[in-house]
Amino acid sequence: MDTETQNKIVEVDATGRRLGKLATEVAVVLMGKDQPDFAKNMIAPVTVKVSNLSKMDIPEKKKGEIYQSYSGYPGGRNEETLEHLAKRLGYTEVFKRSVKSMLPKNKLQSKLLKNLELSE
């Protein structure tokens, strides 16, 4: 009996693709929902490699979208636009945050994100 799992590699080119549609596709593959043996409590043996993130199609309306975080302290609310975030940390961080928000909010989320490889 063979107990080793084969780690499947999925390569995606982001050139000319919309941010949300691409992030949705990648999140589905990371969770393993495209596999016939999908289970919510298992990490799919998949590595997703996304390239050319700087050539993604992001509309002007979406570039003005505000990302905010709150530390819990008075005056601890931070805001920044998608465009500013992309200049500060790159399009890899923008895409990573988009995919992270589409994954389940449980202990597997950080482990699933480790199977995501990004390159501008």
C-alpha positions in Angstrom: 0.0 0.0 0.0 1.4 3.4 -1.1 0.8 6.1 1.6 2.7 8.9 -0.2 0.6 11.6 -1.7 1.6 13.3 -5.0 1.7 17.0 -4.6 0.0 18.4 -7.7 1.3 21.8 -9.1 -1.1 24.2 -10.7 0.4 27.1 -12.6 -1.7 30.2 -13.3 -0.8 33.2 -15.4 -2.4 36.4 -14.1 -1.8 38.5 -17.3 -5.0 40.4 -18.2 -7.2 38.6 -15.6 -9.4 40.3 -13.0 -8.3 40.3 -9.4 -11.4 38.8 -7.8 -12.1 36.1 -10.5 -8.5 34.9 -10.3 -8.5 34.9 -6.5 -11.7 32.9 -6.4 -10.2 30.3 -8.8 -7.0 30.0 -6.8 -8.9 29.7 -3.5 -11.1 26.9 -4.9 -8.0 25.0 -6.0 -6.2 25.5 -2.7 -9.1 24.1 -0.7 -9.3 21.2 -3.1 -12.9 21.8 -4.1 -12.0 20.9 -7.7 -11.0 17.3 -6.6 -13.4 14.4 -6.3 -12.1 13.5 -2.9 -12.7 16.9 -1.3 -13.0 17.0 2.5 -13.3 20.1 4.6 -10.9 19.0 7.3 -8.1 18.0 4.9 -5.5 20.0 3.2 -5.5 19.3 -0.6 -2.1 18.1 -1.9 -1.9 21.1 -4.3 0.6 23.8 -4.8 -0.6 26.8 -6.8 2.0 29.0 -8.5 0.7 32.4 -9.8 2.9 34.5 -12.0 2.7 38.0 -13.6 0.7 39.5 -10.8 1.8 43.0 -11.8 0.0 42.6 -15.1 -3.4 41.8 -13.6 -6.4 43.8 -14.7 -7.5 46.0 -11.8 -10.2 48.6 -12.7 -9.9 52.2 -11.4 -12.9 51.8 -9.2 -11.3 48.8 -7.4 -8.0 50.7 -6.9 -9.8 53.2 -4.7 -11.2 50.4 -2.5 -10.3 50.9 1.2 -8.6 48.1 3.2 -8.9 48.8 6.9 -7.7 47.2 10.1 -8.5 47.9 13.7 -6.1 47.2 16.6 -8.8 47.3 19.3 -7.5 50.5 20.9 -9.1 53.9 20.7 -7.8 55.6 17.5 -6.4 52.3 16.3 -8.2 52.1 13.0 -5.9 52.1 9.9 -7.1 52.7 6.4 -5.3 52.4 3.1 -6.4 52.1 -0.5 -5.6 49.1 -2.7 -3.4 51.3 -4.9 -1.3 52.5 -1.9 -1.0 48.9 -0.6 0.2 47.8 -4.0 2.9 50.5 -4.1 3.9 49.8 -0.5 4.0 46.0 -0.5 3.5 45.0 -4.1 0.7 43.2 -6.0 1.7 39.9 -4.3 0.4 41.2 -1.0 -2.8 42.5 -2.6 -3.5 39.1 -4.2 -2.5 37.2 -1.0 -5.0 39.2 1.0 -7.7 38.6 -1.5 -7.2 34.9 -1.5 -6.9 34.8 2.3 -10.3 36.4 2.6 -11.9 33.7 0.4 -10.5 30.8 2.5 -12.3 29.4 5.5 -11.6 31.2 8.8 -10.2 28.3 10.8 -6.9 26.6 11.7 -6.3 25.4 8.2 -6.3 28.9 6.7 -2.6 29.6 7.3 -1.6 26.1 6.3 -3.5 26.5 3.0 -1.8 29.8 2.3 1.6 28.1 2.5 0.7 26.2 -0.6 0.4 29.5 -2.5 3.5 30.7 -4.4 3.3 34.2 -5.9 5.6 36.1 -8.3 5.2 39.6 -9.8 
